[in-house]
Amino acid sequence: MEFSISYLSRLVTVLAVFVSTSSTYPVSDDTSRLLAALFEDGQIEEQREVRSKSYVEEERLFCATGSYLEIRNDGGVQGTVTRDLNSVVEISSVGVGLVSIRNPETGLYLAIDSDGDVYTSDIGPYACRECVFKESLLLNWYHSYESYYYSLPGPDNNKGRHFYLSIDRRGHVKTMPHTSRRMSHFIPVSLDADAA
């Protein structure tokens, strides 16, 4: 198997980022092949640093369980295998390493409440702190999205807990207390992949 110099350069850079993170998840051969193919096709791009404060991009969030995150017009949130307008999300930086996720068609933002339940809100991250997610790059090349507000230490009963966005194999969206399972692993997929 031959690799281009640019691919190897990107791979070395990405691996260096993984070594510097605190996660300890091994990269499987299947994951390596999938991500290499996505890099070559231009469907995902190398992310060398945390998203900047001015970042806004429309993408699809593909979960390792095989479905896309979908924010429906009625405010429901689920996983789907269909690539339609409801599975398009706008990821916007609201701070270094912090993002909001919303459906650009409906304007509904994804949020996690104090019980760890996933819901949608129409008021956004600057008025609703439950709409802010900490985006992290994991060792296995996937991203995780954790409720930022509830991960902070504080006097509230639920503060200091970890609520990671996840989609199970049946398409149910919920939260997990850790990122050790594939249902909390996501890849942002460019909309340019639809044109290919």
Contacts in CASP RR format, 6 or more apart in sequence:
PFRMAT RR
TARGET T0000
AUTHOR 0000-0000-0000
METHOD contacts of the structure
MODEL  1
MEFSISYLSRLVTVLAVFVSTSSTYPVSDDTSRLLAALFEDGQIEEQREV
RSKSYVEEERLFCATGSYLEIRNDGGVQGTVTRDLNSVVEISSVGVGLVS
IRNPETGLYLAIDSDGDVYTSDIGPYACRECVFKESLLLNWYHSYESYYY
SLPGPDNNKGRHFYLSIDRRGHVKTMPHTSRRMSHFIPVSLDADAA
3 11 0 8 1.000
7 36 0 8 1.000
7 39 0 8 1.000
7 40 0 8 1.000
10 39 0 8 1.000
10 46 0 8 1.000
11 36 0 8 1.000
13 46 0 8 1.000
13 48 0 8 1.000
14 46 0 8 1.000
14 141 0 8 1.000
17 47 0 8 1.000
17 48 0 8 1.000
17 137 0 8 1.000
18 27 0 8 1.000
18 137 0 8 1.000
18 138 0 8 1.000
18 139 0 8 1.000
18 141 0 8 1.000
21 136 0 8 1.000
21 137 0 8 1.000
21 138 0 8 1.000
21 139 0 8 1.000
23 136 0 8 1.000
23 138 0 8 1.000
23 139 0 8 1.000
23 140 0 8 1.000
23 179 0 8 1.000
24 139 0 8 1.000
25 138 0 8 1.000
25 139 0 8 1.000
25 140 0 8 1.000
25 179 0 8 1.000
25 180 0 8 1.000
26 139 0 8 1.000
26 140 0 8 1.000
27 139 0 8 1.000
27 140 0 8 1.000
27 141 0 8 1.000
28 140 0 8 1.000
31 140 0 8 1.000
31 141 0 8 1.000
35 44 0 8 1.000
35 141 0 8 1.000
35 187 0 8 1.000
38 44 0 8 1.000
38 187 0 8 1.000
38 189 0 8 1.000
39 45 0 8 1.000
39 46 0 8 1.000
41 193 0 8 1.000
41 196 0 8 1.000
42 190 0 8 1.000
42 192 0 8 1.000
42 193 0 8 1.000
43 189 0 8 1.000
43 190 0 8 1.000
43 192 0 8 1.000
43 193 0 8 1.000
43 196 0 8 1.000
44 187 0 8 1.000
44 188 0 8 1.000
44 189 0 8 1.000
44 190 0 8 1.000
45 190 0 8 1.000
47 137 0 8 1.000
50 96 0 8 1.000
50 97 0 8 1.000
50 135 0 8 1.000
51 91 0 8 1.000
51 93 0 8 1.000
51 96 0 8 1.000
51 97 0 8 1.000
51 99 0 8 1.000
51 135 0 8 1.000
52 93 0 8 1.000
52 96 0 8 1.000
53 93 0 8 1.000
53 94 0 8 1.000
53 95 0 8 1.000
53 96 0 8 1.000
54 93 0 8 1.000
55 91 0 8 1.000
55 92 0 8 1.000
55 93 0 8 1.000
55 99 0 8 1.000
56 90 0 8 1.000
56 91 0 8 1.000
56 92 0 8 1.000
56 93 0 8 1.000
57 90 0 8 1.000
57 91 0 8 1.000
57 92 0 8 1.000
57 188 0 8 1.000
58 88 0 8 1.000
58 89 0 8 1.000
58 90 0 8 1.000
58 91 0 8 1.000
58 104 0 8 1.000
58 191 0 8 1.000
59 88 0 8 1.000
59 89 0 8 1.000
59 90 0 8 1.000
59 91 0 8 1.000
59 188 0 8 1.000
59 189 0 8 1.000
59 190 0 8 1.000
59 191 0 8 1.000
60 68 0 8 1.000
60 69 0 8 1.000
60 83 0 8 1.000
60 87 0 8 1.000
60 88 0 8 1.000
60 89 0 8 1.000
60 188 0 8 1.000
60 189 0 8 1.000
60 191 0 8 1.000
61 68 0 8 1.000
61 69 0 8 1.000
61 89 0 8 1.000
61 91 0 8 1.000
61 101 0 8 1.000
61 145 0 8 1.000
61 186 0 8 1.000
61 187 0 8 1.000
61 188 0 8 1.000
61 189 0 8 1.000
62 68 0 8 1.000
62 186 0 8 1.000
62 187 0 8 1.000
62 188 0 8 1.000
62 189 0 8 1.000
63 69 0 8 1.000
63 79 0 8 1.000
63 166 0 8 1.000
63 167 0 8 1.000
63 182 0 8 1.000
63 183 0 8 1.000
63 185 0 8 1.000
63 186 0 8 1.000
64 142 0 8 1.000
64 182 0 8 1.000
64 183 0 8 1.000
64 185 0 8 1.000
64 186 0 8 1.000
64 187 0 8 1.000
65 167 0 8 1.000
65 168 0 8 1.000
65 169 0 8 1.000
65 171 0 8 1.000
65 182 0 8 1.000
65 183 0 8 1.000
66 81 0 8 1.000
66 167 0 8 1.000
66 169 0 8 1.000
67 79 0 8 1.000
67 80 0 8 1.000
67 81 0 8 1.000
67 167 0 8 1.000
67 171 0 8 1.000
68 79 0 8 1.000
68 80 0 8 1.000
68 81 0 8 1.000
68 82 0 8 1.000
68 83 0 8 1.000
68 87 0 8 1.000
68 189 0 8 1.000
69 77 0 8 1.000
69 79 0 8 1.000
69 87 0 8 1.000
69 89 0 8 1.000
69 101 0 8 1.000
69 110 0 8 1.000
69 165 0 8 1.000
69 167 0 8 1.000
69 173 0 8 1.000
69 186 0 8 1.000
70 77 0 8 1.000
70 78 0 8 1.000
70 79 0 8 1.000
70 80 0 8 1.000
70 82 0 8 1.000
70 86 0 8 1.000
70 87 0 8 1.000
71 77 0 8 1.000
71 86 0 8 1.000
71 89 0 8 1.000
71 101 0 8 1.000
71 102 0 8 1.000
71 103 0 8 1.000
71 106 0 8 1.000
71 108 0 8 1.000
71 110 0 8 1.000
71 120 0 8 1.000
72 78 0 8 1.000
72 86 0 8 1.000
73 86 0 8 1.000
73 105 0 8 1.000
73 106 0 8 1.000
75 106 0 8 1.000
75 108 0 8 1.000
75 119 0 8 1.000
75 120 0 8 1.000
76 120 0 8 1.000
77 110 0 8 1.000
77 118 0 8 1.000
77 119 0 8 1.000
77 120 0 8 1.000
77 173 0 8 1.000
78 167 0 8 1.000
78 171 0 8 1.000
78 172 0 8 1.000
78 173 0 8 1.000
79 167 0 8 1.000
79 171 0 8 1.000
79 172 0 8 1.000
79 173 0 8 1.000
80 86 0 8 1.000
80 87 0 8 1.000
80 171 0 8 1.000
83 194 0 8 1.000
85 105 0 8 1.000
86 103 0 8 1.000
86 105 0 8 1.000
88 103 0 8 1.000
88 104 0 8 1.000
88 105 0 8 1.000
88 191 0 8 1.000
89 101 0 8 1.000
89 102 0 8 1.000
89 103 0 8 1.000
89 104 0 8 1.000
89 110 0 8 1.000
90 101 0 8 1.000
90 102 0 8 1.000
90 103 0 8 1.000
90 104 0 8 1.000
91 99 0 8 1.000
91 100 0 8 1.000
91 101 0 8 1.000
91 135 0 8 1.000
91 188 0 8 1.000
92 99 0 8 1.000
92 100 0 8 1.000
92 102 0 8 1.000
92 125 0 8 1.000
93 99 0 8 1.000
94 100 0 8 1.000
94 125 0 8 1.000
94 126 0 8 1.000
94 132 0 8 1.000
97 134 0 8 1.000
97 135 0 8 1.000
98 132 0 8 1.000
98 133 0 8 1.000
98 134 0 8 1.000
98 135 0 8 1.000
98 148 0 8 1.000
99 132 0 8 1.000
99 133 0 8 1.000
99 135 0 8 1.000
99 145 0 8 1.000
100 109 0 8 1.000
100 110 0 8 1.000
100 124 0 8 1.000
100 125 0 8 1.000
100 131 0 8 1.000
100 132 0 8 1.000
100 133 0 8 1.000
101 109 0 8 1.000
101 110 0 8 1.000
101 131 0 8 1.000
101 133 0 8 1.000
101 145 0 8 1.000
102 108 0 8 1.000
102 109 0 8 1.000
102 110 0 8 1.000
102 124 0 8 1.000
103 120 0 8 1.000
107 122 0 8 1.000
108 120 0 8 1.000
108 121 0 8 1.000
108 122 0 8 1.000
109 120 0 8 1.000
109 121 0 8 1.000
109 122 0 8 1.000
109 123 0 8 1.000
109 124 0 8 1.000
109 125 0 8 1.000
109 128 0 8 1.000
109 131 0 8 1.000
110 118 0 8 1.000
110 120 0 8 1.000
110 131 0 8 1.000
110 133 0 8 1.000
110 165 0 8 1.000
111 118 0 8 1.000
111 119 0 8 1.000
111 120 0 8 1.000
111 121 0 8 1.000
111 128 0 8 1.000
111 130 0 8 1.000
111 131 0 8 1.000
112 118 0 8 1.000
112 119 0 8 1.000
112 130 0 8 1.000
112 147 0 8 1.000
112 150 0 8 1.000
112 163 0 8 1.000
112 165 0 8 1.000
112 175 0 8 1.000
113 119 0 8 1.000
113 130 0 8 1.000
114 150 0 8 1.000
114 156 0 8 1.000
114 157 0 8 1.000
114 158 0 8 1.000
115 158 0 8 1.000
116 147 0 8 1.000
116 150 0 8 1.000
116 158 0 8 1.000
116 163 0 8 1.000
116 174 0 8 1.000
116 175 0 8 1.000
117 174 0 8 1.000
117 175 0 8 1.000
118 165 0 8 1.000
118 173 0 8 1.000
118 174 0 8 1.000
118 175 0 8 1.000
121 128 0 8 1.000
121 130 0 8 1.000
121 131 0 8 1.000
123 131 0 8 1.000
124 131 0 8 1.000
125 131 0 8 1.000
125 132 0 8 1.000
129 148 0 8 1.000
129 149 0 8 1.000
130 147 0 8 1.000
130 149 0 8 1.000
130 150 0 8 1.000
132 147 0 8 1.000
132 148 0 8 1.000
132 149 0 8 1.000
133 145 0 8 1.000
133 146 0 8 1.000
133 147 0 8 1.000
133 148 0 8 1.000
133 165 0 8 1.000
134 145 0 8 1.000
134 146 0 8 1.000
134 147 0 8 1.000
134 148 0 8 1.000
134 151 0 8 1.000
135 143 0 8 1.000
135 144 0 8 1.000
135 145 0 8 1.000
136 143 0 8 1.000
136 144 0 8 1.000
136 146 0 8 1.000
136 179 0 8 1.000
137 143 0 8 1.000
138 144 0 8 1.000
138 179 0 8 1.000
138 185 0 8 1.000
140 185 0 8 1.000
141 187 0 8 1.000
142 185 0 8 1.000
142 186 0 8 1.000
142 187 0 8 1.000
143 185 0 8 1.000
143 186 0 8 1.000
143 187 0 8 1.000
143 188 0 8 1.000
144 164 0 8 1.000
144 165 0 8 1.000
144 179 0 8 1.000
144 184 0 8 1.000
144 185 0 8 1.000
144 186 0 8 1.000
145 164 0 8 1.000
145 165 0 8 1.000
145 186 0 8 1.000
146 162 0 8 1.000
146 163 0 8 1.000
146 164 0 8 1.000
146 165 0 8 1.000
147 162 0 8 1.000
147 163 0 8 1.000
147 164 0 8 1.000
147 175 0 8 1.000
149 159 0 8 1.000
150 158 0 8 1.000
150 159 0 8 1.000
150 160 0 8 1.000
150 161 0 8 1.000
150 162 0 8 1.000
150 163 0 8 1.000
151 160 0 8 1.000
151 161 0 8 1.000
151 162 0 8 1.000
151 163 0 8 1.000
152 159 0 8 1.000
152 160 0 8 1.000
153 159 0 8 1.000
153 160 0 8 1.000
154 160 0 8 1.000
161 177 0 8 1.000
162 177 0 8 1.000
162 178 0 8 1.000
163 175 0 8 1.000
163 176 0 8 1.000
163 177 0 8 1.000
164 175 0 8 1.000
164 176 0 8 1.000
164 177 0 8 1.000
164 178 0 8 1.000
164 179 0 8 1.000
164 184 0 8 1.000
165 173 0 8 1.000
165 175 0 8 1.000
165 184 0 8 1.000
165 186 0 8 1.000
166 173 0 8 1.000
166 174 0 8 1.000
166 175 0 8 1.000
166 176 0 8 1.000
166 181 0 8 1.000
166 183 0 8 1.000
166 184 0 8 1.000
167 173 0 8 1.000
167 174 0 8 1.000
167 183 0 8 1.000
168 174 0 8 1.000
168 183 0 8 1.000
169 183 0 8 1.000
176 183 0 8 1.000
176 184 0 8 1.000
178 184 0 8 1.000
179 185 0 8 1.000
END
